[in-house]
Amino acid sequence: MTSGQSKDAGPAGGEPVVRVLVVGPFQANCYFVTCPETMETVVIDPGAEAEALLAVIDEHHLKVVALVATHGHVDHVGAAATLKERTGAPFLVHEGDASMLRSPLLSLSSLLPGGAGAAKVTADRLLADGDEIPFGRLVLRVRHSPGHSPGGVCLLLDGPEGTPSLCFSGDTLFAGSVGRTDLPGGDWSVLAGSIRKVVYALPDDTVVLPGHGPETTVGREKRTNPFVTA
């Protein structure tokens, strides 16, 4: 899957409808999570290529009700300001990462060409562990999962009966890997604890949709992830 291409993900034939677009130089996954009954949509990690993201919204007639960042690094929030302006949707991030948005160093925007500025978006709502984000007939549940960054979160969504739930893991956990902890605010022991407490506590058939790379499942990572064992 390459930058600029979108595809559906998650449980086939079930709710919600999940689309993913891989964007930007860091090839981050931006997810569009839609309630099919109302078309209300939450955009998770609008990291780059704002016009491409807006094209997905227009093509599928999505009603964007929230923009949510799993954490405050620029590859997950870089297009948030434009989408916020164009859709009118509020931007949500965990309170632990809100200050990152104002810092080129902490947001990593200084790594991008011409990236002397910060992430250029401010939060309309600060999230905390246990918060809920309702849209249509669906609800995303916020679980604080620090370690990659102080305010990293996983977003959990129950599937309809008979289908697996979804975990949007940001940069907490990847297929066969984990988020790096050598960036400002990172902590390896905290990250490992978050993975075991938040992700590995979920049912094994839970589909994990990470901030980079392909999807996986909780069971697969518990069995095979070389960095954090169950």
Z-matrix of the N, CA and C atoms (Angstrom, degrees):
N
C 1 1.461
C 2 1.524 1 108.92
N 3 1.315 2 118.37 1 125.75
C 4 1.443 3 122.11 2 -174.67
C 5 1.515 4 111.15 3 -112.36
N 6 1.335 5 115.27 4 164.48
C 7 1.455 6 120.97 5 -179.87
C 8 1.521 7 110.70 6 -56.68
N 9 1.330 8 115.44 7 136.42
C 10 1.453 9 119.91 8 178.11
C 11 1.504 10 114.30 9 91.06
N 12 1.352 11 118.36 10 -7.03
C 13 1.460 12 121.11 11 177.03
C 14 1.520 13 109.10 12 -102.46
N 15 1.336 14 116.89 13 138.88
C 16 1.456 15 120.39 14 177.49
C 17 1.510 16 109.05 15 -115.82
N 18 1.325 17 114.82 16 153.15
C 19 1.449 18 119.70 17 175.16
C 20 1.514 19 108.17 18 -153.33
N 21 1.327 20 116.13 19 162.35
C 22 1.444 21 120.72 20 176.37
C 23 1.518 22 108.79 21 -82.84
N 24 1.349 23 115.46 22 148.47
C 25 1.453 24 121.30 23 178.85
C 26 1.512 25 108.50 24 -137.10
N 27 1.354 26 115.31 25 176.76
C 28 1.453 27 118.96 26 177.40
C 29 1.510 28 111.30 27 86.45
N 30 1.346 29 116.64 28 -171.98
C 31 1.461 30 120.37 29 -174.45
C 32 1.506 31 112.65 30 -65.76
N 33 1.339 32 116.39 31 125.65
C 34 1.456 33 120.84 32 -176.78
C 35 1.516 34 110.15 33 -66.43
N 36 1.333 35 115.74 34 134.66
C 37 1.443 36 121.30 35 174.87
C 38 1.511 37 114.75 36 76.00
N 39 1.306 38 119.28 37 2.21
C 40 1.456 39 121.24 38 -177.61
C 41 1.502 40 112.10 39 -115.35
N 42 1.319 41 115.53 40 176.81
C 43 1.450 42 121.15 41 174.07
C 44 1.517 43 107.77 42 -90.72
N 45 1.295 44 119.06 43 153.70
C 46 1.456 45 127.26 44 -10.08
C 47 1.524 46 111.08 45 -79.45
N 48 1.333 47 115.28 46 177.20
C 49 1.463 48 120.38 47 169.55
C 50 1.529 49 107.15 48 -88.91
N 51 1.314 50 116.30 49 124.21
C 52 1.462 51 121.24 50 -178.88
C 53 1.521 52 108.91 51 -120.44
N 54 1.313 53 115.94 52 124.88
C 55 1.464 54 122.34 53 174.02
C 56 1.519 55 108.45 54 -116.28
N 57 1.326 56 116.24 55 147.32
C 58 1.459 57 120.30 56 180.00
C 59 1.518 58 109.19 57 -130.09
N 60 1.322 59 115.55 58 138.94
C 61 1.459 60 122.55 59 173.87
C 62 1.520 61 107.18 60 -126.53
N 63 1.324 62 116.47 61 129.40
C 64 1.456 63 121.75 62 178.94
C 65 1.527 64 108.26 63 -93.42
N 66 1.333 65 116.25 64 122.49
C 67 1.463 66 119.24 65 -169.37
C 68 1.530 67 112.17 66 -133.65
N 69 1.327 68 113.67 67 155.06
C 70 1.451 69 121.49 68 168.67
C 71 1.514 70 114.61 69 78.49
N 72 1.332 71 116.35 70 170.86
C 73 1.464 72 121.02 71 -177.70
C 74 1.521 73 113.77 72 -66.01
N 75 1.341 74 117.13 73 -20.39
C 76 1.461 75 120.40 74 178.33
C 77 1.528 76 112.07 75 -94.23
N 78 1.365 77 116.49 76 4.32
C 79 1.463 78 121.57 77 176.70
C 80 1.536 79 111.54 78 50.77
N 81 1.315 80 114.58 79 55.07
C 82 1.464 81 120.96 80 -179.78
C 83 1.521 82 110.24 81 -87.66
N 84 1.314 83 116.05 82 146.76
C 85 1.458 84 121.86 83 177.53
C 86 1.528 85 110.27 84 -85.82
N 87 1.319 86 116.23 85 123.54
C 88 1.455 87 121.66 86 171.09
C 89 1.527 88 107.07 87 -107.71
N 90 1.329 89 116.27 88 126.51
C 91 1.463 90 121.38 89 -176.00
C 92 1.527 91 111.23 90 -108.79
N 93 1.321 92 114.94 91 139.37
C 94 1.460 93 122.97 92 172.58
C 95 1.525 94 106.66 93 -112.06
N 96 1.300 95 117.53 94 111.34
C 97 1.461 96 122.44 95 -175.11
C 98 1.526 97 107.59 96 -109.51
N 99 1.329 98 116.41 97 117.35
C 100 1.457 99 121.78 98 -167.54
C 101 1.521 100 111.52 99 -122.39
N 102 1.326 101 116.06 100 136.04
C 103 1.462 102 121.75 101 167.85
C 104 1.529 103 106.94 102 -81.53
N 105 1.327 104 119.43 103 115.67
C 106 1.462 105 120.42 104 -173.38
C 107 1.523 106 113.52 105 -68.43
N 108 1.323 107 117.61 106 -19.96
C 109 1.455 108 119.48 107 -179.81
C 110 1.521 109 112.29 108 -76.71
N 111 1.338 110 116.86 109 -32.28
C 112 1.464 111 120.72 110 -175.15
C 113 1.515 112 112.92 111 -116.35
N 114 1.339 113 117.27 112 -15.31
C 115 1.466 114 124.79 113 -173.41
C 116 1.531 115 112.46 114 67.15
N 117 1.330 116 117.84 115 7.12
C 118 1.466 117 119.57 116 173.93
C 119 1.528 118 108.40 117 -65.58
N 120 1.330 119 115.69 118 137.10
C 121 1.463 120 121.26 119 -168.80
C 122 1.515 121 110.67 120 -135.66
N 123 1.318 122 115.60 121 140.05
C 124 1.458 123 122.54 122 169.04
C 125 1.523 124 107.67 123 -107.87
N 126 1.322 125 116.43 124 128.73
C 127 1.465 126 121.85 125 176.23
C 128 1.524 127 107.45 126 -97.28
N 129 1.319 128 116.32 127 119.13
C 130 1.460 129 122.39 128 -178.71
C 131 1.520 130 109.40 129 -102.52
N 132 1.324 131 116.23 130 124.01
C 133 1.466 132 124.16 131 175.94
C 134 1.530 133 113.52 132 62.32
N 135 1.345 134 117.46 133 62.73
C 136 1.468 135 120.35 134 174.08
C 137 1.527 136 109.92 135 -75.83
N 138 1.337 137 115.93 136 87.19
C 139 1.449 138 120.14 137 -165.96
C 140 1.512 139 116.80 138 -90.71
N 141 1.349 140 118.11 139 -25.59
C 142 1.468 141 120.52 140 -175.54
C 143 1.524 142 107.92 141 -170.53
N 144 1.335 143 115.23 142 175.37
C 145 1.468 144 122.54 143 175.12
C 146 1.534 145 111.52 144 53.81
N 147 1.329 146 114.61 145 58.06
C 148 1.461 147 120.41 146 -175.17
C 149 1.524 148 112.91 147 -55.32
N 150 1.319 149 117.22 148 -40.90
C 151 1.466 150 119.05 149 -177.78
C 152 1.526 151 111.29 150 -65.26
N 153 1.331 152 117.34 151 -36.14
C 154 1.464 153 120.02 152 176.88
C 155 1.523 154 110.77 153 -66.60
N 156 1.315 155 116.92 154 -38.76
C 157 1.463 156 120.21 155 177.39
C 158 1.523 157 110.85 156 -65.70
N 159 1.321 158 116.61 157 -42.20
C 160 1.462 159 120.63 158 178.57
C 161 1.528 160 110.87 159 -64.71
N 162 1.318 161 116.97 160 -32.59
C 163 1.465 162 120.02 161 178.50
C 164 1.530 163 110.76 162 -65.33
N 165 1.340 164 117.60 163 -38.22
C 166 1.467 165 120.75 164 175.92
C 167 1.527 166 110.11 165 -63.35
N 168 1.321 167 116.10 166 -43.28
C 169 1.467 168 120.81 167 179.12
C 170 1.524 169 110.59 168 -60.17
N 171 1.324 170 116.35 169 -45.45
C 172 1.462 171 120.09 170 -179.16
C 173 1.530 172 111.66 171 -68.55
N 174 1.331 173 116.75 172 -43.33
C 175 1.466 174 120.63 173 -175.96
C 176 1.525 175 111.59 174 -60.64
N 177 1.327 176 116.80 175 -38.52
C 178 1.462 177 120.47 176 -174.74
C 179 1.530 178 112.49 177 -102.39
N 180 1.330 179 116.64 178 6.23
C 181 1.469 180 122.17 179 176.73
C 182 1.526 181 111.23 180 55.94
N 183 1.324 182 115.53 181 47.73
C 184 1.452 183 121.41 182 -177.21
C 185 1.530 184 110.78 183 -82.86
N 186 1.311 185 115.76 184 141.43
C 187 1.464 186 122.26 185 176.09
C 188 1.526 187 107.92 186 -101.89
N 189 1.313 188 116.50 187 95.36
C 190 1.463 189 120.67 188 -173.90
C 191 1.529 190 109.55 189 -76.96
N 192 1.325 191 115.97 190 120.86
C 193 1.462 192 120.60 191 -178.03
C 194 1.521 193 112.20 192 -109.81
N 195 1.334 194 118.10 193 -12.59
C 196 1.464 195 120.56 194 178.06
C 197 1.513 196 109.97 195 -162.44
N 198 1.331 197 115.09 196 146.88
C 199 1.458 198 124.04 197 171.14
C 200 1.519 199 105.90 198 -114.22
N 201 1.331 200 117.51 199 121.22
C 202 1.458 201 121.19 200 -173.37
C 203 1.525 202 109.78 201 -123.99
N 204 1.324 203 115.90 202 131.19
C 205 1.465 204 120.93 203 176.46
C 206 1.519 205 109.50 204 -103.41
N 207 1.328 206 116.43 205 133.21
C 208 1.457 207 119.49 206 173.88
C 209 1.519 208 111.35 207 -71.86
N 210 1.333 209 116.70 208 -21.16
C 211 1.462 210 121.83 209 173.09
C 212 1.523 211 108.07 210 -168.85
N 213 1.334 212 116.82 211 177.09
C 214 1.452 213 120.49 212 -167.31
C 215 1.508 214 117.64 213 -95.37
N 216 1.321 215 119.55 214 12.65
C 217 1.464 216 120.43 215 178.45
C 218 1.526 217 110.45 216 -73.46
N 219 1.321 218 115.27 217 149.16
C 220 1.462 219 120.64 218 -170.08
C 221 1.522 220 112.94 219 -61.96
N 222 1.336 221 117.96 220 -29.86
C 223 1.463 222 118.98 221 -179.44
C 224 1.529 223 112.39 222 -71.92
N 225 1.335 224 116.30 223 -3.67
C 226 1.464 225 120.99 224 176.49
C 227 1.525 226 112.38 225 -117.18
N 228 1.324 227 117.10 226 -8.68
C 229 1.481 228 119.66 227 -178.01
C 230 1.523 229 112.92 228 -131.40
N 231 1.336 230 118.26 229 0.59
C 232 1.456 231 121.12 230 -170.00
C 233 1.516 232 115.39 231 -61.65
N 234 1.342 233 118.19 232 -26.72
C 235 1.460 234 121.15 233 179.54
C 236 1.522 235 112.41 234 -102.25
N 237 1.328 236 117.10 235 4.60
C 238 1.464 237 120.56 236 -173.57
C 239 1.522 238 112.41 237 -64.51
N 240 1.329 239 117.60 238 -39.69
C 241 1.461 240 119.63 239 -177.70
C 242 1.524 241 111.04 240 -62.22
N 243 1.329 242 116.78 241 -43.55
C 244 1.464 243 120.04 242 179.79
C 245 1.526 244 110.90 243 -66.44
N 246 1.334 245 117.53 244 -44.83
C 247 1.462 246 119.55 245 179.57
C 248 1.527 247 111.41 246 -64.89
N 249 1.313 248 116.22 247 -37.20
C 250 1.466 249 119.83 248 177.22
C 251 1.515 250 111.00 249 -61.08
N 252 1.325 251 116.55 250 -44.11
C 253 1.460 252 121.03 251 -179.94
C 254 1.525 253 111.61 252 -66.90
N 255 1.331 254 116.90 253 -41.40
C 256 1.467 255 120.61 254 -172.85
C 257 1.527 256 113.01 255 -82.18
N 258 1.328 257 117.82 256 -29.34
C 259 1.461 258 119.80 257 -178.40
C 260 1.515 259 113.44 258 -101.52
N 261 1.326 260 116.81 259 -21.03
C 262 1.456 261 120.61 260 -176.00
C 263 1.518 262 113.20 261 78.35
N 264 1.330 263 118.02 262 5.14
C 265 1.460 264 121.16 263 -177.93
C 266 1.527 265 110.28 264 -79.83
N 267 1.324 266 118.14 265 145.42
C 268 1.463 267 121.18 266 177.33
C 269 1.521 268 111.75 267 -73.02
N 270 1.332 269 115.12 268 154.03
C 271 1.460 270 122.04 269 179.10
C 272 1.517 271 108.40 270 -106.40
N 273 1.336 272 116.16 271 129.84
C 274 1.456 273 122.98 272 -175.76
C 275 1.520 274 110.07 273 -121.14
N 276 1.343 275 115.70 274 136.46
C 277 1.455 276 121.50 275 176.38
C 278 1.525 277 107.35 276 -150.59
N 279 1.322 278 116.74 277 153.90
C 280 1.462 279 119.77 278 178.74
C 281 1.520 280 110.49 279 -64.40
N 282 1.316 281 115.19 280 146.08
C 283 1.459 282 120.82 281 -177.21
C 284 1.528 283 112.38 282 -59.11
N 285 1.333 284 117.39 283 -27.34
C 286 1.453 285 120.56 284 -178.90
C 287 1.511 286 114.29 285 -70.28
N 288 1.337 287 117.76 286 -18.31
C 289 1.465 288 121.33 287 -178.95
C 290 1.521 289 113.30 288 -112.26
N 291 1.309 290 118.40 289 2.56
C 292 1.465 291 119.97 290 -175.84
C 293 1.524 292 111.97 291 -60.06
N 294 1.324 293 117.36 292 -38.06
C 295 1.466 294 119.97 293 -178.13
C 296 1.523 295 111.97 294 -69.78
N 297 1.335 296 118.04 295 -22.66
C 298 1.459 297 121.17 296 179.95
C 299 1.523 298 111.60 297 -61.62
N 300 1.334 299 116.77 298 -30.59
C 301 1.452 300 120.84 299 -174.48
C 302 1.524 301 111.93 300 -65.44
N 303 1.317 302 117.01 301 -20.75
C 304 1.470 303 121.40 302 -178.62
C 305 1.522 304 112.80 303 -95.65
N 306 1.324 305 117.58 304 -0.55
C 307 1.462 306 120.84 305 -173.55
C 308 1.519 307 111.57 306 -121.33
N 309 1.342 308 118.05 307 119.16
C 310 1.464 309 120.15 308 175.34
C 311 1.526 310 112.72 309 -59.24
N 312 1.328 311 117.45 310 -32.04
C 313 1.464 312 121.25 311 179.81
C 314 1.523 313 110.50 312 -72.56
N 315 1.325 314 117.25 313 -51.25
C 316 1.464 315 120.44 314 -174.75
C 317 1.523 316 112.19 315 -71.93
N 318 1.338 317 116.99 316 -34.96
C 319 1.465 318 119.79 317 179.87
C 320 1.523 319 112.51 318 -81.59
N 321 1.329 320 116.63 319 -9.67
C 322 1.469 321 124.25 320 -178.32
C 323 1.525 322 112.80 321 70.33
N 324 1.332 323 117.67 322 9.66
C 325 1.460 324 119.18 323 178.35
C 326 1.521 325 111.79 324 -65.01
N 327 1.325 326 117.46 325 -21.02
C 328 1.466 327 120.83 326 178.09
C 329 1.528 328 111.79 327 -67.06
N 330 1.343 329 117.74 328 -15.13
C 331 1.465 330 120.95 329 179.26
C 332 1.521 331 112.75 330 -80.78
N 333 1.328 332 117.51 331 -16.30
C 334 1.458 333 121.06 332 -177.09
C 335 1.520 334 110.81 333 -85.12
N 336 1.326 335 119.52 334 153.54
C 337 1.464 336 121.66 335 176.18
C 338 1.523 337 110.49 336 -57.35
N 339 1.317 338 115.89 337 125.31
C 340 1.463 339 120.09 338 -177.81
C 341 1.509 340 113.34 339 67.82
N 342 1.324 341 117.17 340 19.06
C 343 1.454 342 120.55 341 -172.00
C 344 1.510 343 114.48 342 -91.69
N 345 1.316 344 117.24 343 49.39
C 346 1.457 345 119.68 344 179.00
C 347 1.518 346 111.76 345 -74.60
N 348 1.330 347 117.35 346 -20.52
C 349 1.455 348 120.37 347 -178.29
C 350 1.512 349 111.63 348 -84.46
N 351 1.317 350 116.02 349 170.85
C 352 1.454 351 121.53 350 177.41
C 353 1.521 352 108.83 351 -84.92
N 354 1.326 353 116.96 352 -163.93
C 355 1.456 354 120.75 353 -172.83
C 356 1.528 355 113.00 354 -75.14
N 357 1.321 356 118.16 355 -13.29
C 358 1.469 357 123.70 356 171.54
C 359 1.522 358 113.41 357 65.18
N 360 1.320 359 116.57 358 30.05
C 361 1.453 360 119.98 359 174.24
C 362 1.524 361 107.60 360 -142.13
N 363 1.309 362 116.33 361 144.01
C 364 1.453 363 121.45 362 176.03
C 365 1.525 364 108.64 363 -114.55
N 366 1.319 365 115.54 364 151.71
C 367 1.457 366 120.47 365 -177.28
C 368 1.524 367 110.99 366 -79.67
N 369 1.323 368 115.56 367 137.74
C 370 1.463 369 121.45 368 171.77
C 371 1.521 370 111.18 369 -91.49
N 372 1.320 371 116.74 370 -21.24
C 373 1.464 372 121.48 371 176.94
C 374 1.513 373 108.06 372 -147.90
N 375 1.321 374 116.06 373 132.64
C 376 1.452 375 121.86 374 176.43
C 377 1.522 376 108.97 375 -97.35
N 378 1.310 377 115.43 376 128.48
C 379 1.451 378 121.50 377 -175.62
C 380 1.522 379 111.53 378 -91.45
N 381 1.324 380 114.94 379 154.51
C 382 1.461 381 122.54 380 173.90
C 383 1.520 382 108.47 381 -137.38
N 384 1.319 383 115.93 382 162.78
C 385 1.453 384 120.95 383 -179.99
C 386 1.523 385 110.65 384 -56.71
N 387 1.324 386 116.36 385 132.21
C 388 1.452 387 121.20 386 179.18
C 389 1.512 388 115.14 387 92.65
N 390 1.327 389 117.70 388 -8.22
C 391 1.467 390 120.58 389 177.65
C 392 1.524 391 110.45 390 -64.43
N 393 1.320 392 115.33 391 158.51
C 394 1.455 393 121.61 392 176.54
C 395 1.523 394 110.04 393 -123.70
N 396 1.325 395 115.12 394 146.49
C 397 1.460 396 122.52 395 178.41
C 398 1.524 397 106.89 396 -123.45
N 399 1.335 398 118.28 397 97.76
C 400 1.464 399 120.20 398 -178.03
C 401 1.527 400 111.66 399 -83.04
N 402 1.322 401 116.15 400 144.77
C 403 1.465 402 121.09 401 172.97
C 404 1.519 403 107.44 402 -154.18
N 405 1.325 404 115.65 403 126.02
C 406 1.451 405 119.12 404 -173.54
C 407 1.510 406 110.37 405 55.91
N 408 1.323 407 116.72 406 -128.80
C 409 1.463 408 122.19 407 178.52
C 410 1.526 409 112.27 408 -97.52
N 411 1.317 410 116.69 409 11.66
C 412 1.457 411 121.92 410 -175.50
C 413 1.522 412 110.79 411 -113.99
N 414 1.324 413 115.72 412 161.93
C 415 1.466 414 121.28 413 179.22
C 416 1.528 415 108.74 414 -142.38
N 417 1.340 416 116.18 415 125.51
C 418 1.453 417 121.40 416 169.10
C 419 1.525 418 108.71 417 -88.65
N 420 1.340 419 115.85 418 133.86
C 421 1.461 420 120.72 419 177.23
C 422 1.528 421 109.29 420 -106.18
N 423 1.323 422 115.77 421 133.63
C 424 1.464 423 122.35 422 -175.35
C 425 1.521 424 109.69 423 -93.84
N 426 1.331 425 115.90 424 126.71
C 427 1.458 426 121.39 425 172.54
C 428 1.520 427 108.80 426 -123.03
N 429 1.311 428 115.49 427 121.15
C 430 1.458 429 121.57 428 179.32
C 431 1.531 430 108.66 429 -67.57
N 432 1.330 431 116.68 430 126.22
C 433 1.473 432 121.37 431 -178.73
C 434 1.525 433 109.44 432 -136.30
N 435 1.331 434 117.65 433 67.44
C 436 1.474 435 120.90 434 -177.33
C 437 1.517 436 112.01 435 -68.17
N 438 1.312 437 115.12 436 169.18
C 439 1.459 438 122.35 437 177.96
C 440 1.507 439 111.37 438 135.72
N 441 1.339 440 116.62 439 -51.78
C 442 1.467 441 120.60 440 171.25
C 443 1.519 442 108.76 441 -72.87
N 444 1.314 443 116.09 442 -40.11
C 445 1.463 444 123.21 443 171.91
C 446 1.526 445 106.64 444 -145.85
N 447 1.343 446 117.70 445 161.47
C 448 1.473 447 118.98 446 -176.47
C 449 1.522 448 113.61 447 -62.33
N 450 1.343 449 117.41 448 -31.28
C 451 1.454 450 120.64 449 -175.92
C 452 1.512 451 114.01 450 -111.33
N 453 1.315 452 117.71 451 25.24
C 454 1.452 453 119.58 452 177.63
C 455 1.517 454 111.61 453 -63.44
N 456 1.333 455 116.01 454 144.71
C 457 1.464 456 120.41 455 177.87
C 458 1.524 457 109.88 456 -135.11
N 459 1.332 458 114.72 457 156.51
C 460 1.450 459 122.84 458 163.19
C 461 1.521 460 107.38 459 -107.41
N 462 1.311 461 116.66 460 145.16
C 463 1.458 462 122.45 461 -179.70
C 464 1.521 463 107.90 462 -114.91
N 465 1.320 464 116.79 463 121.41
C 466 1.457 465 122.42 464 -173.46
C 467 1.518 466 110.16 465 -107.34
N 468 1.324 467 115.55 466 139.93
C 469 1.461 468 121.33 467 -179.56
C 470 1.524 469 109.05 468 -139.58
N 471 1.324 470 116.01 469 118.15
C 472 1.460 471 120.35 470 178.84
C 473 1.519 472 110.02 471 -70.75
N 474 1.320 473 116.63 472 137.23
C 475 1.451 474 121.24 473 175.48
C 476 1.515 475 110.37 474 -85.10
N 477 1.333 476 117.02 475 164.36
C 478 1.457 477 119.60 476 174.47
C 479 1.525 478 110.23 477 -63.27
N 480 1.319 479 116.54 478 163.38
C 481 1.463 480 120.91 479 -176.29
C 482 1.531 481 110.99 480 -54.29
N 483 1.307 482 114.71 481 131.03
C 484 1.453 483 119.80 482 179.05
C 485 1.510 484 114.58 483 90.47
N 486 1.329 485 118.20 484 -0.56
C 487 1.464 486 121.00 485 178.36
C 488 1.523 487 108.83 486 -124.51
N 489 1.329 488 117.86 487 153.97
C 490 1.468 489 119.91 488 -178.32
C 491 1.527 490 112.00 489 -71.98
N 492 1.314 491 114.29 490 154.57
C 493 1.455 492 120.26 491 172.95
C 494 1.520 493 109.74 492 -77.13
N 495 1.335 494 115.69 493 169.20
C 496 1.460 495 122.03 494 -179.52
C 497 1.521 496 109.74 495 -118.55
N 498 1.318 497 115.34 496 144.74
C 499 1.460 498 122.34 497 173.74
C 500 1.521 499 108.23 498 -129.17
N 501 1.322 500 116.59 499 110.58
C 502 1.460 501 121.58 500 174.33
C 503 1.531 502 106.19 501 -85.86
N 504 1.330 503 115.67 502 105.33
C 505 1.464 504 120.17 503 -165.60
C 506 1.521 505 114.35 504 -95.29
N 507 1.335 506 118.03 505 -0.97
C 508 1.460 507 118.58 506 -179.20
C 509 1.514 508 110.45 507 55.83
N 510 1.341 509 116.54 508 -134.26
C 511 1.459 510 120.70 509 178.53
C 512 1.524 511 111.26 510 -103.65
N 513 1.334 512 116.37 511 23.06
C 514 1.461 513 120.26 512 174.34
C 515 1.522 514 110.37 513 -74.45
N 516 1.329 515 116.44 514 -50.39
C 517 1.465 516 121.57 515 -176.29
C 518 1.515 517 109.68 516 -140.89
N 519 1.338 518 115.82 517 136.37
C 520 1.457 519 123.20 518 175.41
C 521 1.531 520 109.37 519 -116.99
N 522 1.314 521 115.55 520 171.70
C 523 1.463 522 119.79 521 172.56
C 524 1.529 523 108.52 522 -67.89
N 525 1.313 524 116.64 523 110.12
C 526 1.456 525 121.66 524 179.22
C 527 1.507 526 115.18 525 75.46
N 528 1.316 527 118.05 526 11.25
C 529 1.457 528 119.63 527 -178.01
C 530 1.526 529 109.35 528 -155.76
N 531 1.319 530 115.31 529 -176.24
C 532 1.467 531 122.18 530 179.69
C 533 1.521 532 108.67 531 -141.33
N 534 1.318 533 116.21 532 166.77
C 535 1.459 534 120.51 533 177.56
C 536 1.525 535 111.94 534 -67.01
N 537 1.309 536 116.46 535 146.15
C 538 1.460 537 120.35 536 179.46
C 539 1.528 538 109.53 537 -71.96
N 540 1.317 539 116.04 538 152.12
C 541 1.468 540 120.63 539 -177.69
C 542 1.522 541 112.45 540 -124.09
N 543 1.342 542 116.27 541 14.47
C 544 1.457 543 119.61 542 -179.89
C 545 1.526 544 112.55 543 -95.16
N 546 1.333 545 117.42 544 11.29
C 547 1.453 546 122.44 545 176.95
C 548 1.526 547 109.31 546 -95.23
N 549 1.347 548 118.49 547 163.02
C 550 1.461 549 119.70 548 179.41
C 551 1.527 550 111.97 549 -53.94
N 552 1.311 551 116.73 550 128.66
C 553 1.451 552 121.80 551 179.69
C 554 1.509 553 114.63 552 88.56
N 555 1.346 554 117.54 553 -3.22
C 556 1.453 555 120.44 554 179.83
C 557 1.513 556 111.97 555 -80.81
N 558 1.340 557 115.85 556 152.60
C 559 1.466 558 120.90 557 -179.58
C 560 1.528 559 108.18 558 -154.50
N 561 1.343 560 116.43 559 115.33
C 562 1.452 561 120.09 560 -174.37
C 563 1.523 562 113.04 561 -62.72
N 564 1.318 563 118.13 562 -46.13
C 565 1.460 564 119.83 563 -177.44
C 566 1.518 565 111.19 564 -65.38
N 567 1.325 566 117.14 565 -35.28
C 568 1.461 567 121.08 566 177.61
C 569 1.527 568 110.05 567 -67.50
N 570 1.334 569 117.16 568 -43.05
C 571 1.460 570 120.46 569 179.70
C 572 1.531 571 111.07 570 -62.36
N 573 1.319 572 117.39 571 -47.23
C 574 1.462 573 120.48 572 179.59
C 575 1.524 574 110.54 573 -58.89
N 576 1.337 575 116.56 574 -40.36
C 577 1.451 576 119.94 575 177.50
C 578 1.514 577 112.27 576 -64.93
N 579 1.334 578 117.18 577 -38.74
C 580 1.466 579 120.93 578 178.51
C 581 1.526 580 110.99 579 -64.06
N 582 1.330 581 116.69 580 -42.23
C 583 1.465 582 119.97 581 -179.27
C 584 1.523 583 110.33 582 -62.57
N 585 1.315 584 117.13 583 -44.63
C 586 1.463 585 119.80 584 -179.07
C 587 1.533 586 111.37 585 -69.16
N 588 1.313 587 116.77 586 -41.28
C 589 1.472 588 120.55 587 -174.33
C 590 1.518 589 112.33 588 -77.31
N 591 1.333 590 116.88 589 -39.84
C 592 1.464 591 120.42 590 -172.78
C 593 1.526 592 112.00 591 -95.99
N 594 1.334 593 117.33 592 -51.04
C 595 1.468 594 120.36 593 -172.46
C 596 1.523 595 111.45 594 -86.76
N 597 1.321 596 117.61 595 -51.29
C 598 1.458 597 119.94 596 -175.59
C 599 1.522 598 112.60 597 -69.37
N 600 1.314 599 118.15 598 -12.08
C 601 1.465 600 121.64 599 175.67
C 602 1.526 601 112.24 600 -80.18
N 603 1.328 602 117.10 601 -10.51
C 604 1.466 603 121.42 602 -179.74
C 605 1.532 604 110.25 603 -79.92
N 606 1.336 605 117.61 604 160.94
C 607 1.470 606 119.71 605 176.53
C 608 1.523 607 111.31 606 -56.94
N 609 1.335 608 115.78 607 147.60
C 610 1.461 609 120.40 608 -175.15
C 611 1.520 610 113.36 609 -60.70
N 612 1.345 611 117.91 610 -28.06
C 613 1.465 612 118.75 611 -178.01
C 614 1.520 613 113.19 612 -85.61
N 615 1.339 614 117.62 613 2.63
C 616 1.460 615 120.58 614 177.60
C 617 1.523 616 109.82 615 -60.37
N 618 1.317 617 116.45 616 129.61
C 619 1.461 618 121.82 617 178.62
C 620 1.528 619 108.66 618 -82.75
N 621 1.322 620 116.39 619 124.19
C 622 1.458 621 122.12 620 179.19
C 623 1.527 622 108.38 621 -98.39
N 624 1.321 623 115.88 622 121.52
C 625 1.464 624 122.89 623 179.18
C 626 1.527 625 107.66 624 -111.93
N 627 1.333 626 117.05 625 99.64
C 628 1.469 627 121.05 626 -170.70
C 629 1.525 628 113.34 627 -85.08
N 630 1.321 629 114.35 628 172.72
C 631 1.455 630 120.71 629 -179.73
C 632 1.515 631 113.63 630 -73.23
N 633 1.317 632 117.58 631 -19.06
C 634 1.469 633 123.14 632 177.35
C 635 1.528 634 107.45 633 -145.59
N 636 1.322 635 116.04 634 144.54
C 637 1.453 636 120.35 635 173.28
C 638 1.517 637 113.54 636 82.91
N 639 1.350 638 115.80 637 -173.90
C 640 1.461 639 121.10 638 -172.74
C 641 1.518 640 112.59 639 -77.59
N 642 1.323 641 114.41 640 164.77
C 643 1.457 642 120.06 641 175.83
C 644 1.516 643 110.35 642 -72.77
N 645 1.331 644 114.84 643 163.32
C 646 1.454 645 121.61 644 177.46
C 647 1.525 646 107.38 645 -148.94
N 648 1.306 647 117.54 646 -166.83
C 649 1.457 648 121.41 647 174.44
C 650 1.523 649 109.22 648 -130.27
N 651 1.322 650 115.24 649 159.44
C 652 1.461 651 119.80 650 178.15
C 653 1.520 652 110.04 651 -60.76
N 654 1.332 653 117.20 652 -44.94
C 655 1.455 654 119.99 653 -178.64
C 656 1.512 655 112.95 654 -60.67
N 657 1.317 656 116.34 655 -42.33
C 658 1.463 657 120.15 656 179.72
C 659 1.523 658 111.13 657 -61.77
N 660 1.332 659 116.48 658 -43.63
C 661 1.465 660 119.04 659 -178.80
C 662 1.522 661 111.83 660 -69.17
N 663 1.320 662 117.25 661 -37.94
C 664 1.463 663 119.62 662 177.15
C 665 1.532 664 111.41 663 -61.48
N 666 1.318 665 116.20 664 -33.39
C 667 1.466 666 120.34 665 -178.58
C 668 1.518 667 112.82 666 -83.03
N 669 1.338 668 117.83 667 -34.97
C 670 1.460 669 119.75 668 -165.08
C 671 1.522 670 115.49 669 -124.37
N 672 1.335 671 119.23 670 -12.93
C 673 1.467 672 118.97 671 -175.43
C 674 1.534 673 108.92 672 -65.27
N 675 1.329 674 118.06 673 122.44
C 676 1.467 675 119.59 674 -174.41
C 677 1.536 676 114.18 675 -78.32
N 678 1.332 677 116.50 676 -9.91
C 679 1.465 678 119.41 677 -174.56
C 680 1.526 679 113.60 678 -96.55
N 681 1.338 680 116.48 679 -38.28
C 682 1.458 681 120.68 680 -179.42
C 683 1.522 682 108.68 681 -132.98
N 684 1.310 683 117.08 682 116.63
C 685 1.458 684 121.67 683 177.99
C 686 1.513 685 110.02 684 -88.21
N 687 1.315 686 115.88 685 160.47
C 688 1.477 687 120.92 686 -178.28
C 689 1.517 688 110.95 687 -67.90
